[in-house]
Amino acid sequence: MAEKYRIRAVVLSQEQIAGQIFSMWLQSGPIARAARPGQFLSVYSNDSGRMLPRPISICETDPGREALRIVYRTAGKGTEEFSRCRAGDTLDVLGPLGNGFPQERCPEGKKALLIGGGIGIPPMVELAKSLAGEVQVIAGYRDELFLTDELSAHGRLYVATEDGSAGTKGNVLDCIRENQLSADVIFACGPAPMLRAVKKYAQEKNIECWVSLEERMACGIGACLACVCRTTETDAHSNVKNRRICKEGPVFAAEDVEL
């Protein structure tokens, strides 16, 4: 089992990069050295009245500086508190947590489609940096863009927006079809409807597909069973086996989970 660490991380910098989207670099020592693409942190509030941590995916790491970056959307009191942090502040964090994307599935000579939707876009940055094969990134936004420079630096970026203000008007699959993209493997992260459509597309095209599930988590370590998902696997009695997204995931082979 991979080692995880609970530390008091120092905020190195923070900036607002879109409407409700914030980017924070944390001095995080062993977590930054150990983190892999697709893993996440549990970030704890400094308010003792908020006991449960907030799970936030790791956007990218800088092991040389022992730092990592999280990019998150403010969606409640906890993330609103984080958005007010400034350089020098500290946050209690636990990580790296979960199982990340299998980078070995895209070695040199292979081609990958990295598909991110909304707040599922940030983990695609570190994944794009880490793959040996050819990287194509499809990023789906409602309207306002973010992280496009980082994604472009490590792969060929294609954009889809719901309102058509940039790139393809429509969703990520519209973008794939418009640009006639192909791949040996798909890595995706985003809302369930997007992942469901990506899984179906991968099955139709016979492309290997890995998905990172977004789910509200509580403990982040698999103890509370608050984030289970249904799998396609059954036991000897034909009972469906469930998996904990925070522990066995958040990344699964698409064919192994019901979406």
C-alpha positions in Angstrom: 0.0 0.0 0.0 1.4 3.4 -1.0 2.4 5.6 1.9 0.4 8.7 2.8 1.3 11.6 4.9 -0.6 14.1 7.1 1.3 17.4 7.3 0.9 21.1 7.9 1.4 22.5 4.4 2.5 26.0 3.8 0.7 28.0 1.1 3.3 29.3 -1.4 0.9 31.2 -3.6 -2.7 31.5 -4.6 -4.5 33.2 -7.5 -8.0 33.2 -8.9 -7.7 32.0 -12.5 -11.4 32.0 -13.5 -14.8 32.9 -12.0 -14.9 30.5 -9.1 -11.7 28.7 -9.9 -8.6 29.1 -7.7 -5.0 27.8 -8.1 -2.9 27.2 -5.0 0.7 26.0 -4.7 1.5 24.2 -1.4 4.9 23.4 0.1 4.1 19.8 0.8 7.3 17.8 1.3 6.8 14.1 1.0 3.4 14.4 -0.5 4.8 16.2 -3.5 7.5 13.6 -3.9 5.2 10.7 -3.8 2.1 12.0 -5.7 1.1 10.5 -9.0 -1.3 11.8 -11.7 -4.9 11.2 -10.8 -4.4 11.1 -7.0 -5.9 13.7 -4.6 -5.5 15.4 -1.3 -7.8 15.7 1.7 -7.6 19.4 2.8 -8.8 20.2 6.3 -10.4 23.4 7.4 -8.8 25.6 10.0 -12.2 26.0 11.5 -12.7 23.3 14.2 -16.5 23.4 13.4 -15.8 21.8 10.0 -14.5 18.3 10.8 -14.6 16.7 7.4 -11.8 17.4 4.9 -12.4 18.5 1.3 -11.0 16.1 -1.4 -9.2 18.1 -4.1 -7.4 16.5 -7.0 -3.7 17.2 -7.6 -3.2 19.4 -10.6 0.6 19.2 -10.9 3.7 18.6 -8.8 7.2 20.1 -8.5 9.2 17.6 -6.6 12.3 19.7 -6.8 10.6 22.4 -4.8 8.7 19.8 -2.8 5.5 21.6 -3.9 2.2 20.7 -5.5 -0.6 22.6 -7.0 -4.3 22.2 -6.5 -6.9 23.9 -8.7 -10.4 23.9 -7.3 -13.8 25.5 -7.5 -15.4 27.3 -4.6 -18.6 25.3 -3.8 -19.2 25.7 -0.1 -17.9 27.2 3.2 -14.8 24.9 3.2 -13.5 25.8 -0.2 -14.5 29.4 0.3 -12.2 29.4 3.4 -9.3 27.9 1.3 -9.8 30.7 -1.3 -9.0 33.3 1.3 -5.6 31.8 2.1 -2.5 33.8 1.2 1.2 33.0 1.0 2.6 31.9 4.4 -0.7 30.6 5.7 -0.9 26.9 6.6 -3.4 24.1 5.9 -3.6 20.5 7.3 -3.5 18.1 4.4 -3.5 14.3 4.0 -2.1 12.6 0.9 -1.4 11.5 -1.7 -4.7 9.5 -1.7 -6.3 7.1 -4.1 -5.1 5.3 -7.1 -4.0 7.4 -10.1 -4.0 6.9 -13.8 -1.9 4.0 -15.2 0.8 6.0 -17.1 2.3 2.8 -18.4 -0.7 2.4 -20.7 0.6 5.1 -22.9 4.3 4.3 -23.6 6.4 5.9 -26.4 4.8 5.1 -29.7 1.2 5.1 -28.4 -1.4 7.9 -28.6 -3.6 9.1 -25.7 -6.7 11.2 -25.5 -6.9 13.1 -22.2 -10.5 14.2 -21.6 -11.3 16.7 -18.9 -14.6 18.4 -18.1 -15.0 21.3 -15.8 -13.2 20.8 -12.5 -12.1 17.4 -14.0 -9.6 19.3 -16.2 -6.9 20.1 -13.5 -5.6 16.5 -13.0 -5.0 16.3 -16.8 -2.0 18.7 -16.4 0.2 16.3 -14.4 -0.9 13.4 -16.5 0.0 15.2 -19.7 3.4 15.9 -18.3 4.0 12.3 -17.3 3.1 10.3 -20.4 5.8 9.0 -22.8 3.4 8.7 -25.7 1.7 11.3 -27.9 -0.7 13.5 -25.9 -3.9 15.0 -27.1 -6.0 16.9 -24.6 -9.7 17.7 -25.0 -10.9 20.2 -22.4 -14.6 20.9 -22.0 -15.8 24.2 -20.4 -19.1 25.8 -19.8 -17.7 29.1 -20.9 -14.6 30.6 -19.2 -11.3 28.9 -20.0 -8.5 28.0 -17.5 -5.2 26.0 -17.5 -5.0 26.2 -21.3 -1.3 27.3 -21.3 -0.3 24.4 -19.0 -2.2 21.9 -21.1 -0.8 23.2 -24.4 2.7 23.0 -23.1 2.5 19.2 -22.7 0.2 18.1 -25.6 -2.0 19.2 -28.4 -5.0 21.0 -26.9 -8.5 21.0 -28.3 -11.3 23.0 -26.5 -15.0 22.6 -26.4 -17.4 25.2 -24.9 -21.1 24.9 -24.3 -21.7 28.4 -25.7 -19.3 28.2 -28.6 -17.2 31.1 -27.3 -14.0 29.1 -27.9 -13.1 25.9 -29.9 -15.9 23.5 -30.7 -19.4 24.5 -29.7 -20.7 21.5 -27.7 -19.2 18.9 -25.6 -15.9 16.9 -25.6 -17.3 14.2 -27.9 -18.4 16.9 -30.4 -14.8 18.1 -30.3 -13.3 14.7 -30.8 -15.6 14.0 -33.8 -15.1 17.5 -35.3 -11.3 17.1 -35.2 -11.4 13.4 -36.2 -9.2 12.4 -33.3 -8.1 8.9 -32.6 -6.1 7.2 -29.8 -4.9 3.9 -28.3 -6.1 4.8 -24.8 -8.4 7.3 -23.2 -8.0 8.9 -19.8 -11.0 11.0 -18.6 -12.1 13.0 -15.6 -15.3 15.0 -15.2 -19.0 14.8 -14.3 -20.8 11.5 -14.5 -22.8 12.3 -17.7 -19.6 13.1 -19.5 -17.9 9.9 -18.3 -20.9 7.9 -19.3 -20.7 9.3 -22.8 -16.9 8.8 -23.0 -17.3 5.2 -21.9 -19.9 4.5 -24.6 -17.7 6.1 -27.2 -14.6 4.1 -26.1 -16.7 0.9 -26.3 -17.9 1.7 -29.8 -14.4 2.5 -31.0 -12.8 -0.4 -29.1 -10.4 2.0 -27.3 -9.0 1.2 -23.8 -10.5 3.7 -21.4 -9.8 4.8 -17.8 -12.1 7.1 -15.9 -11.6 9.2 -12.7 -14.8 9.5 -10.8 -15.9 12.7 -9.1 -17.7 12.0 -5.9 -18.4 13.6 -2.5 -16.0 11.9 -0.1 -15.9 12.0 3.7 -13.0 10.3 5.3 -10.9 10.0 2.1 -9.3 6.7 3.3 -12.0 4.2 2.7 -13.3 3.8 6.2 -16.7 5.4 6.1 -18.1 3.9 2.9 -19.7 7.2 1.9 -18.3 7.2 -1.7 -19.0 3.7 -3.0 -19.7 3.0 -6.7 -21.3 0.1 -8.4 -19.1 -2.2 -10.4 -19.8 -4.7 -13.2 -18.3 -7.4 -11.0 -20.5 -9.8 -9.1 -19.7 -12.4 -6.4 -20.6 -16.1 -6.3 -24.2 -15.2 -5.3 -24.6 -12.8 -8.2 -24.5 -9.8 -5.9 -22.9 -6.6 -7.3 -19.6 -5.7 -5.7 -19.1 -2.1 -4.7 -15.9 -0.2 -4.7 -14.8 2.8 -2.6 -13.9 5.7 -4.9 -11.4 7.2 -2.4 -9.6 3.9 -1.8 -9.9 1.6 -4.9 -10.3 4.7 -7.1 -10.8 7.4 -8.0 -9.4 5.9 -11.3 -11.0 2.8 -12.7 -11.0 0.9 -15.9 -14.2 2.2 -17.6 -15.6 -1.3 -18.2 -15.3 -2.2 -14.5 -17.7 0.5 -13.2 -21.4 1.5 -13.8 -21.7 5.1 -14.6 
